[in-house]
Structures are given as C-alpha cells and as structure tokens.
C-alpha cells in the first residue's frame, strides 16, 4: 500500500479516480499493522480501486479535513463522494460486503 504525502495528493486522487480507498493510521498503531495487510488483500478483489495509506502523524491536517478521530479509519470514495467510513473496530468481512455492494452498483453505470 503506497503512502500519500499531502492533503493535496489525497484530493487529487479522490477527484480523478472513480474508486479510492484511504487507510488512515500511524506507524505506532499495532492494531493497524495487523489489519493493513488484510485490507490490502481484500481490496485486490475490486479491480480499479485505488488504496492508499495516510499517516495522520505526518499529514496532521488530514485528521480535521476527513474527520478522523480514531485509528484505524478506512474511507471509501466513489466519484469524489464518501460512501463508506469504518473506524476503530473494523470487520474486514463487513467492509468487503459494503464495498461489493457499491462497487457493483457503480460499475454497472
């Protein structure tokens, strides 16, 4: 999972891609480190979904801009709009179901 370096880069991703998944975390979050590879693997089931890592200690302004108050937080943007928000206790299976629903809906257009 590649890391983004600025809010401007995040905005550019969201505005120029149909499906963008953002994984907000920090380097010190042990739960995040366990969850991250599971989310990365799950997202591979959805071709065209761009997933990026956001270290909120490096890009502090992202916390306020995207209302990230706890970690890990996963946001899914579709056509520039936030559709999925999962935080703290994240079930990969539930996230996968939600992504599947939206992914199929927007891929049929």
C-alpha positions, 0 to 999 in steps of 0.5 A, spaced: 500 500 500 503 506 497 503 512 502 500 519 500 504 525 502 499 531 502 492 533 503 493 535 496 495 528 493 489 525 497 484 530 493 487 529 487 486 522 487 479 522 490 477 527 484 480 523 478 479 516 480 472 513 480 474 508 486 479 510 492 480 507 498 484 511 504 487 507 510 488 512 515 493 510 521 500 511 524 506 507 524 505 506 532 498 503 531 499 495 532 492 494 531 493 497 524 499 493 522 495 487 523 489 489 519 493 493 513 495 487 510 488 484 510 485 490 507 490 490 502 488 483 500 481 484 500 481 490 496 485 486 490 478 483 489 475 490 486 479 491 480 480 499 479 480 501 486 485 505 488 488 504 496 492 508 499 495 509 506 495 516 510 499 517 516 495 522 520 502 523 524 505 526 518 499 529 514 496 532 521 491 536 517 488 530 514 485 528 521 480 535 521 479 535 513 476 527 513 474 527 520 478 522 523 478 521 530 480 514 531 485 509 528 484 505 524 479 509 519 478 506 512 474 511 507 471 509 501 470 514 495 466 513 489 466 519 484 469 524 489 463 522 494 464 518 501 460 512 501 463 508 506 467 510 513 469 504 518 473 506 524 476 503 530 473 496 530 473 494 523 470 487 520 474 486 514 468 481 512 463 487 513 467 492 509 468 487 503 460 486 503 459 494 503 464 495 498 461 489 493 455 492 494 457 499 491 462 497 487 457 493 483 452 498 483 457 503 480 460 499 475 454 497 472 453 505 470 
